[in-house]
């Protein structure tokens, strides 16, 4: 496989799942697994590898198998699904509770244009730029979707915070997970206060009911990722 930075799945030329599928189909000159598929569930985040025939998957790079959610060698079948959700992703089990505008538009607009008024009453403006951002909130999330619990840590927001947000990496947001073409996702980065560090996860994660750990809310301040 080609070394590089990837999104896990989606659309375009920078996704790991689709790259794996292409590489598997080309093995042995395309003779062994020409119809193989590698997909990621849009509900569980788990990776499924479907081959044309029964085969054993041995991870010569153990880290790859682990980040894809597989525990060790896979054998005795032609269809394998990861034991856990793939790493570097977050799949809340509920829909957004609050967001700017509508899900099709996704971003809110922030203007940097400045307006001034002189002491004698004259008014004038200095045109700035339109910035794209928003705050997105999930409510009533179960604890294991927010905090690391048992062995399935990577489905938690805590893991996503450490692996992606803390690393300063862009990530893809899918307003509708059933739609995964390049025109369906929005690429975002975490939005701290201007010039300030990311800060504590507890600043954006709170209990729905004080002193009750059953349900949690996560507030996501995001900027549109612009290169």
N, C-alpha and C positions, 0 to 999 in steps of 0.2 A: 504494500500500500504506500501511497505517496505521503511523505511527511509534510505536515502543515497544520494550520489552524482551521478548524471546522466548526460549523454548527452541527448539532446531532442529526437533524433531518429537516425536511421542508422542501425548498425549491432553490434553483440556481446551482452554481458549480462549487459551493463550499459546504457541502453537507456530508457527514461521515457515513451515514447509513446507505445513501445512494451510491457513494464511492465504493463501499464494500461490495454492493451488489454487482457493480460493473466489473470489479476485479475478479470475483468468483466466477462470473459468466465467461471470463476470458481464460480461465485455467485450462491448461493442456490445449491451447489453441481454440478454446470454445467447445471442445468435444465432451467435456465431463458434465458441466452444469449450465447449459445454455439458457435454461428457463428459471434459474435460481432467483429467488427474491429475498431482499432484506428490508424489513419494514419496522416502523415504530408505531405502537398503539397510541392513538390520540387520547385514550382514556386512562390507561395504566402507565404509559411511558415505557413499557417493556419492549425489547427488541425481539423480533422473530426472524429466524433464518430458515428458509424453505429451500431444500435441495431437490434435484431431480431423482436422486436415489439415496438409499441408506448410506450414510457415511459418518465417520468420526471426525469431530472438530477438536484439534489440539492447538491450544493457544501458544505459539512459539514466543509471543509477547504476552505474558500474563496480565500486564496492566491493561491491555486492550480488552481482553475478555472481561476483566473486572469492571472497567468503566462502562461496558455494554450491559452489565448486569448478570453475567454468566459466572457460575461457580465451577471452575475447573473444566476438565475435558468433557465433551458431550459425545455420547456414543449410543448406537443401537437404534437410530431413527433417521428420518430424512427431514423432519421438522423439529426445530428447537426454539423454545421461547425462554428468554432470560429469567433467571430466578428472581431478580429484582429489577426495579426501574433503572434505566440507564442514568449514568451520572451527568452532571452539568445541566440538568433540566428540572423544571418544576411544573407539576400538573395538579393544580388545585382541583378538588373533586366537586366544587360548586362553581356556578357562574359568578361573574363580577356583580357586586352589590351597588357600587357607585363608580361612575366614570364620566368624563366630560363629554357633552354632546351625545352622539350616538356611536355605536360600535363600528359603523362603516367609516365614519370620519375619524374617529379615535382620538386625534390630538386636539388640544385647546390651543388657541393662538394668543401669543403674548407679544405686544408691540413695544419696541424701544424708542419710538418717536417721542420727542419731548416738545411740550407746549410751554410758552413763556408769555408773560404779560409785563410790559414796561410800567414804570411808575406813572407815566402819563396816560396809560390805558391802552396803548397799542399792543396787539397780540401777534404772535408769530410762532412758527413751529420749525423744528429741525427733524426731518424725516430720518427714521432709524430703520430697523429690520423687523420682520416678523419671525418670531421664535415659536417652536412647536414643542409643547410639553403637556403634562397632565398628571393628575393624581387618580390612582385606580385602587379600589378597595374591595377586598374579599371579607365576608363576614360569616360567622358560624362554622369556621373550619375546624375539623377534629384535630386533636393535639398532634397526632403523628404526621399531619400534613404541614405542621409548623415547626415542631421540635424533633430532634433526633431521638428515635425510640427503637429498641431492639436492633435487628440487623438490617432493616430496610431504611437506613438513614437517608438515602439519596432522594427519597420522595418528599423530604421535609424542606421547608423554606430556609431553615437554618443551614442546611448543606448548600443550598443554592446561594445563600448569602456569602458563605465562605468561599465557594468554588468559583463564582462568577462575579458577584457584585463587589466583593473585597478585591478581586483581581483587576477590577476596572474594565471588564470585558463587555462588549455589546452583546445583546441577546435578542432573539426574535419573539415577538408577542403575536399570538394568533387569536384575534377576536372571535373567530369561529373555527374550532379545531377540525371540523370536517372539511374546511377549505384551506389547502396548503400550497397553493401556487404562489409565485413570486409577487402577485398583486394582492394576495390575501394577508400576508404578514406585515407587521410593523417592526422595524428595528429600533431598539431603544438602548439607552444607558441609564444607570442610576443617577438621580438628580439630587445632589446634596445642596445645602445652602451655598450660594455663590462664594467660591474661594475657600470653602470649609471642607474638612474631611468627611468621609461617608458617615462616620459616627456609629452609634450603638444600634444593634438590631432591635433592642427593646424600645427605641424611639418610634418604630413603625409597626410594632407587634404588641397587641394588647388582648386581654381577656374580654370577651363579650360581656360577661358578668363578673364584677369584681370578686376575687377569691374563689371563683369557680373555674377549674382548669379544663372543663369539657369542651368549650367552644372558644375559638380565637378569631381575631380579625387582623388582617395584614394590610397596611396602607403602603402603596407603591408610588413614590414620586419619581416620574420618569421624564427624560428629555428624549426627543427624537435624535437618533444617531445620524450625524451628518459628517461625511468625510471631506 
